[in-house]
Amino acid sequence: MNRRAPLALAAGLTATLALAGCSSDSSASTSGSASGSASNSASAQGGSSEGPQLSVSGAYMPEPVSDLAAGFVVVTNKGGTADKLTSVTGDISDDITIHKTENQKMMEVTSFDIPAGGELDLERGGSHIMFMNLKHRPRQGEKVRIELHFQKTDPITVELPVKETTYNPAQQ
């Protein structure tokens, strides 16, 4: 047996476990979660009351098992104008991206639409925030601070409570 095979197997298993947050039941929803919330009532250009009015709820991060992690939030837009989530930044990683999941495959995207009067639900098994090359691995009970950036609205700072690795609010 090749000596590298056990090492490759261990690395593959670690990556699979780290991405478990990306491949759970796609019917999961974070809208009922009470953890982590933030809001930003900033209007679109010109200060119009018809602009996006964004708030964030249901934020969490399952405890990572490697240098990869996923984050989940619900962004609600009570305004009369659509907006887009364009990026996420944070101190925990210099490589934070947004992904959608289709046909059980993750794909990086450049933005997510947030419809007027609607919401963007980043949930287990679906669209999510992906953290690569973590600078440190947060533990359950800690909070990870991130900043959501939008096309029209000012950034929103959000704290993601770190939950157990298998946490799924839809199953609580």
NORFENQUI-V145927 format. One line per field, one symbol per residue. ss: DSSP state (H for helix, E for strand, L for the rest). phi: phi as a letter, one per 40 degrees, with the letter a starting at -180 (. if undefined). burial: 1 if it has 24 or more other ideal C-beta (glycine too) atoms within 12 Angstrom, else 0. Layout:
# NORFENQUI-V145927
ss=???
phi=???
burial=???
This chain:
# NORFENQUI-V145927
ss=LLLHHHHHHHHHHHHHHHHHHHLLLLLLLLLLLLLLLEEELLLLHHHLLLLLLEEEEEEEEELLLLLLEEEEEEEEELLLLLEEEEEEEELLLLEEEEEEEELLEEEEELLEEELLLLEEELLLLLLEEEEELLLLLLLLLLEEEEEEEELLLLLEEEEEEEELLLLLHHHL
phi=.cccdccccccccccccccdccbcdcccaccccccfaaaacdccdggcccccbcabagcabcdcbacbabbbabbbbcccbcabcbabbaccacbbbbbbbbfgbcbcbcabcbcdgbabbcbdgbcacbbbfdcaccbdgcbbcbbcbbcbbcdbcbbcccbcdcdadcbc
burial=0000000000000000111111110001111010111111011100000011111111111111111111111111111011111111110110011111100001001011110000111111111111110100110000111111111110111111111010111000
